[in-house]
Each structure stands twice: as C-alpha cells, then as structure tokens.
Amino acid sequence: MRPSTRAFMQEANKIEGYSFADKLHGYFYGRWTYLYVGVGTGEHRLSRFLLPVFAFFLRLAHRPAREVPEPDPESELSKAAVDPAEPNAAKMVVDSFSRSMLRTIADGYHGKVVRLDDARQLVTLNKEISFECPEQVLPYPRARDIILRNPDHIVVLDCPCRSSRENPCKPLDVCLVVGEPFASFIVDHLPDRARRIEQEEAVEILRAESERGHVHHAFFKDAMLDRFYAICNCCSCCCAAIQAFKHGTPMLASSGYVSQISADDCIACEICVEGCQFGAISIVEGNGSGEGWAVVDHELCMGCGVCASRCEWEAAALVRDPSKGEPLEIHELIAQFQPEQAALPKRLDKSEQRELF
C-alpha cells in the first residue's frame, strides 16, 4: 500500500460511521477519477454497462438522507435494460440512471459557487483549520466539513469533466486539489495527469480561469472524507455539475450573491448574456426606442460574478441576497468557528480585485 493510500485510510478511520464501503468508494474515486466521471457523464464508451454496477456500489457506499429510488419497471432505464436492441438503449440507460441517482447522491457530492477572491483565500491559507460549514452555507445534510491539513500542499489536475468530452475547453489542467491527504493521493496515483504547484501558481490558475469566464466551485464529497477537497473551474459545456444542476439536480449551491445590472449603464452589448454559464441573463427591449438592457433571472443566477468581471461598462455588480444562503467566505467562517486561527492572508482591496479581473 502506498503511503498516500495509507494516510487516506487512516484519516477515514477517524470518521465516525465511515464504513469499509465508504473507504472503497473514496479509493475508487481518487484512483480512477477519469473512469468515474466519464461513466457518470455518460461520455465513457462503457457507460451503459458500468452504470448498473455503479448503482449497486453506490447503494452500498452511500449513507443517503433520502432513499435511493427503486427502478420503475415502466421507466426508460428498465425498458432499455430489458431490450438492449433498442437503438437508443445506451443513452436511455445513462439519462434515466443519471436523473434518478444524481438527485440522491447530490446530498453527499456538491459544489459551492465561490467568487474569485473567496477561491483565492482557499488556496492561500497558512494554517490548518477544521470545522463544519453551517447549513446556511452548504444546504446539504452531509459532506460539509472544511478540514485542511497542510493547506499549502496543492496539486493541479487535468479536469476530469473536460477530459471526458470529445471537444473540451482548454486548458485541461485547471482543477485544484487542496490539502492532505488528497494532494499526495492524487499526485501518487495519477502522476501523468497531476502535478504539485505552489500557492502562487494556484492563484494564477484561478485568475486565468476567471478571465476565460469560468465559474469557481469549492467541491465537497462524502467519499472524500465528508469534506472540501478541491476547487474546480467550470464551464457549462464541459462541467457535469453545471449540466446536472440545469436539469434539476441540486449539486450546486449559490455563492450567496446575485448579479444586479443597472439599466442606466447597460448598453445591451450581450457580453454578459453570452458569458453567463447558468443562462440567467437576457436582453429586454426598450419602450419603442429600439434600445434595451440586460436583466437577470435571480432564480437562475448563482452569483458567480462572471458577468461583473466581463462588463466593460461596470453595469453589473454582485449584491448579497439572503435567500440564496450565506457565502463561503473563509475569513468569516474561521473567525466564527476557529478564532485562534484567524491570522490568515488579508482580503483583497477593491483595486486588487479589479486587477484580478
């Protein structure tokens, strides 16, 4: 057994109720990440055959807050399984399985949308921390811990979602695995896909992805020791979580902010419409003047800040919306739950934030 695997298992042994199946699930997810995600997205050529196996395993490994639904004999999933000659059988199996299972596994596998500055704070911590995020920040029944050992140990990984796509967005190496035992486990088991980086490079990756209009997500997973383990930089064309979210699976939690666009400053250039990864912005026509402006659907808006960062006219800005939950602002959470560890890198001032955009 590799030292990084042993360290992962030792950490798992400290978690009350963490079963042997949970450990196997975590090992499989970390060791064969690309197979796991490729099958989950339906992009892998063996998805049709492996999804039922995954379903059985997830029933063993998960500790669901809701019961995993039994297959409906009249469902697309069951019909496709019975009649493999059906021309669209593979797609039917993938789509039906994904819809039913993802609603359940989202309880233990989810991402929190974070603004650029908040993502930067997560990769520049200088002290170990350990606390559970309140449900107002992460509205899920489990996998809410932020336990960072050696937070300066960071690995950049080829994005599993992008890697599974036929024509992915580039570059691939944009997923950041933060802290131990995850960083060592990933770089040991996926040496061709991952490498260690310094905190400064992690910040630069976040900055570059922000400039590309991609969304920062802090990911939590039950199989990854019920805690935060990575920051992914996501686009709607490749990201499985965004696509699942758009189809009704609650895998993503809002940043706690929404975009607000000034009709007076907006020139209806549509840059924000084209750049919104959640399809939350549209143009409305003016009252017979031929001019219009952008409006935000706050039900769809996740408060990522992409529109605000790309608007040359400074017409868009993020504002707090209590109905969207609380932000994952690491300074405030540490001050609340671990005040003795509050000596962390300073928050960016407004001029520094503009430089990041």
C-alpha positions, -999 to 999 in steps of 0.1 A, spaced: 0 0 0 13 34 -9 20 59 19 -6 83 5 -32 55 4 -24 46 40 -27 82 50 -62 84 33 -74 53 51 -60 64 85 -79 97 81 -110 78 71 -107 57 103 -112 88 124 -146 95 109 -175 80 129 -197 58 108 -174 58 78 -177 23 65 -155 0 46 -177 6 15 -171 44 20 -134 38 20 -136 17 -12 -157 44 -28 -132 71 -19 -103 50 -31 -120 42 -64 -130 79 -69 -95 91 -63 -77 63 -80 -98 61 -112 -112 96 -113 -115 98 -151 -134 65 -154 -157 75 -125 -165 109 -141 -166 96 -176 -192 69 -167 -212 94 -146 -214 119 -175 -223 91 -199 -193 100 -221 -174 68 -215 -179 41 -241 -187 16 -213 -212 38 -195 -242 16 -204 -226 -15 -189 -209 1 -159 -238 24 -147 -258 -5 -132 -226 -17 -114 -221 19 -101 -257 19 -89 -252 -12 -69 -219 1 -54 -234 35 -46 -262 17 -27 -236 1 -5 -213 31 -1 -238 59 4 -254 70 36 -284 86 20 -306 112 36 -332 101 11 -338 66 -1 -323 57 -34 -353 51 -56 -360 17 -69 -362 14 -107 -397 18 -121 -404 -11 -144 -420 13 -169 -391 37 -169 -367 43 -198 -340 27 -177 -358 -5 -172 -371 -8 -208 -336 -2 -222 -321 -28 -198 -348 -53 -209 -344 -46 -246 -307 -39 -254 -317 -39 -291 -334 -6 -286 -314 18 -309 -311 45 -281 -307 20 -253 -273 33 -241 -285 69 -240 -317 59 -223 -299 40 -196 -274 68 -190 -301 96 -189 -326 78 -168 -300 64 -143 -283 98 -141 -316 116 -133 -326 93 -106 -293 87 -89 -279 123 -91 -309 136 -71 -298 113 -43 -260 115 -44 -261 153 -46 -267 152 -8 -231 139 -5 -214 153 -36 -219 190 -42 -202 223 -51 -204 257 -36 -201 286 -60 -174 310 -48 -163 344 -61 -127 348 -73 -115 364 -41 -131 337 -19 -115 310 -41 -81 327 -37 -84 327 0 -90 289 0 -57 283 -18 -36 307 2 -43 296 38 -13 294 60 -27 275 90 -46 242 94 -83 245 100 -111 222 110 -148 229 113 -182 221 98 -198 246 74 -232 256 87 -262 245 66 -268 282 57 -235 280 37 -239 244 24 -276 234 23 -268 196 23 -272 170 51 -236 158 49 -201 164 35 -199 199 49 -165 198 67 -136 220 59 -106 202 73 -74 214 58 -41 196 67 -11 211 51 -32 236 32 -2 248 11 0 213 -4 -18 219 -37 -20 197 -68 -33 208 -102 -52 181 -120 -64 177 -156 -102 184 -153 -120 150 -154 -151 166 -169 -132 184 -197 -111 152 -203 -142 131 -208 -155 154 -236 -148 149 -273 -140 186 -279 -132 200 -244 -124 236 -234 -87 242 -229 -65 242 -210 -72 209 -192 -51 214 -161 -74 237 -140 -87 216 -111 -70 223 -78 -68 196 -51 -61 213 -18 -45 199 14 -37 164 27 -43 135 24 -59 144 -10 -30 162 -27 -5 133 -21 -30 107 -30 -39 123 -64 -3 130 -75 8 95 -64 -20 77 -83 -24 100 -113 12 112 -120 5 117 -157 -25 139 -150 -14 158 -119 15 178 -105 23 197 -74 22 235 -75 29 265 -52 1 287 -39 12 315 -63 5 293 -93 -28 282 -79 -38 319 -77 -27 324 -112 -48 295 -125 -78 310 -107 -71 344 -123 -67 329 -158 -99 308 -155 -118 339 -143 -106 358 -173 -119 329 -195 -153 334 -179 -154 302 -159 -170 296 -126 -151 286 -94 -167 258 -74 -155 245 -40 -163 208 -41 -173 186 -12 -178 148 -13 -187 121 11 -163 97 -5 -135 122 0 -138 120 38 -170 141 40 -152 173 33 -139 200 10 -111 187 -12 -109 207 -45 -117 239 -64 -129 233 -99 -131 260 -126 -161 252 -146 -178 259 -179 -213 249 -188 -202 230 -220 -180 205 -201 -189 206 -164 -211 177 -153 -222 195 -122 -235 226 -141 -252 204 -166 -268 183 -138 -278 215 -120 -295 228 -151 -315 196 -154 -328 198 -118 -302 181 -98 -292 203 -68 -255 197 -70 -245 233 -67 -252 259 -40 -253 296 -47 -225 319 -37 -250 339 -16 -249 367 -41 -268 376 -72 -260 398 -101 -276 432 -104 -274 451 -137 -280 489 -139 -304 497 -168 -289 531 -169 -254 519 -175 -261 488 -197 -257 492 -234 -272 458 -243 -239 445 -258 -249 410 -248 -214 401 -235 -229 391 -202 -257 371 -219 -232 351 -239 -208 346 -209 -234 335 -183 -227 298 -175 -262 294 -160 -283 311 -187 -296 336 -162 -293 368 -182 -313 381 -212 -319 413 -230 -352 431 -228 -363 457 -254 -368 493 -246 -401 511 -248 -402 517 -286 -368 533 -285 -350 504 -300 -326 502 -271 -326 476 -245 -308 464 -214 -298 432 -197 -319 417 -169 -310 389 -145 -333 360 -136 -324 357 -99 -339 322 -97 -312 310 -121 -284 333 -110 -258 316 -88 -238 347 -80 -205 336 -97 -196 371 -108 -186 363 -143 -209 390 -157 -195 416 -133 -159 408 -143 -166 409 -180 -187 441 -182 -166 469 -196 -193 494 -187 -194 484 -150 -231 480 -153 -231 446 -135 -223 440 -98 -228 413 -72 -251 420 -43 -259 399 -13 -292 380 -14 -301 363 20 -325 340 2 -295 324 -16 -278 313 16 -245 325 32 -212 329 12 -183 306 18 -160 334 30 -132 316 47 -121 346 68 -155 350 84 -160 312 89 -127 309 107 -133 339 128 -166 323 138 -155 287 144 -118 290 150 -109 325 161 -75 313 173 -66 306 136 -78 339 122 -43 352 112 -47 345 75 -37 364 43 -55 397 40 -86 401 19 -80 419 -14 -90 455 -15 -111 468 -44 -82 479 -66 -65 445 -62 -98 428 -71 -101 448 -103 -66 437 -112 -77 401 -108 -105 407 -133 
